[in-house]
Amino acid sequence: MRLSILAELGRIPDDQERERIALEVCRLKPKTKDAVVMIRRYRLGREAKADPFRLWDRLADTVNSYIEAHPSVSMGEIAETLRDMAEHIEEGCI
């Protein structure tokens, strides 16, 4: 972890909460800047403003990471999966 992430985690006084947030950061693997923002928002009790462009970027990063890990996946499979996911979102199932 970067020092800036550790510094921000160090500002969370409760040991168990600090550990829970650190594990979540490790699971999500955001960029350093994004991790610091996430931790700070949690610590200060502020919700991030919804941003469709940021959501797009995060989804694209996830899809690109999946393609890197599974190069044999077809673009058709990805598109079909995303369409199915959009259907579930519209039905309120996610």
C-alpha positions in Angstrom: 0.0 0.0 0.0 1.1 3.5 -0.6 2.0 5.8 2.3 -0.9 8.2 1.5 -3.3 5.3 1.8 -1.7 4.2 5.1 -1.8 7.7 6.4 -5.5 8.0 5.6 -6.2 4.7 7.2 -4.3 5.8 10.3 -6.8 8.5 10.8 -9.6 5.9 11.5 -9.5 5.5 15.3 -11.2 2.2 15.7 -8.9 -0.7 15.0 -11.6 -3.1 13.7 -13.1 -0.4 11.4 -9.6 0.4 10.1 -8.9 -3.2 9.3 -12.3 -3.6 7.6 -11.7 -0.6 5.4 -8.2 -1.7 4.6 -9.4 -5.1 3.5 -12.1 -3.5 1.3 -9.4 -1.3 -0.3 -7.3 -4.4 -0.9 -10.3 -6.2 -2.4 -11.2 -3.3 -4.8 -7.6 -2.3 -5.7 -8.4 1.3 -6.6 -5.8 3.7 -7.8 -4.0 5.4 -4.9 -5.9 8.7 -5.4 -9.2 6.9 -5.5 -8.4 4.9 -2.4 -7.5 8.0 -0.4 -10.8 9.6 -1.5 -12.8 6.5 -0.5 -11.2 6.3 2.9 -11.6 10.0 3.6 -15.2 10.0 2.6 -15.9 7.0 4.9 -14.0 8.6 7.7 -15.8 11.9 7.4 -19.2 10.4 6.8 -19.7 11.9 3.3 -21.2 10.0 0.4 -19.6 10.4 -3.0 -21.6 12.3 -5.5 -23.0 10.0 -8.2 -21.1 10.4 -11.5 -22.2 8.4 -14.6 -18.8 9.0 -16.3 -16.9 7.7 -13.3 -19.2 4.6 -13.3 -18.4 4.1 -17.0 -14.7 4.3 -16.3 -14.9 1.8 -13.4 -17.0 -0.7 -15.5 -14.6 -0.3 -18.4 -11.6 -1.0 -16.1 -13.3 -4.1 -14.8 -14.1 -5.4 -18.3 -10.5 -4.7 -19.5 -9.1 -6.5 -16.4 -11.3 -9.4 -17.1 -10.2 -9.5 -20.8 -6.5 -9.4 -19.7 -7.1 -12.4 -17.3 -9.3 -14.3 -19.9 -8.0 -13.4 -23.4 -10.2 -16.1 -25.0 -13.4 -14.4 -24.0 -15.3 -13.0 -27.0 -16.6 -9.5 -27.3 -20.0 -11.1 -27.9 -19.9 -12.9 -24.6 -19.0 -9.7 -22.8 -21.7 -7.7 -24.6 -24.3 -10.4 -23.8 -23.2 -10.4 -20.1 -23.5 -6.6 -19.9 -26.9 -6.7 -21.5 -28.1 -9.3 -19.0 -26.7 -7.2 -16.2 -28.4 -4.1 -17.5 -31.7 -6.0 -17.5 -31.2 -7.1 -13.9 -30.4 -3.5 -12.9 -33.5 -2.2 -14.5 -35.5 -4.9 -12.6 -33.9 -3.7 -9.4 -32.2 -7.1 -8.8 -28.6 -5.8 -8.3 
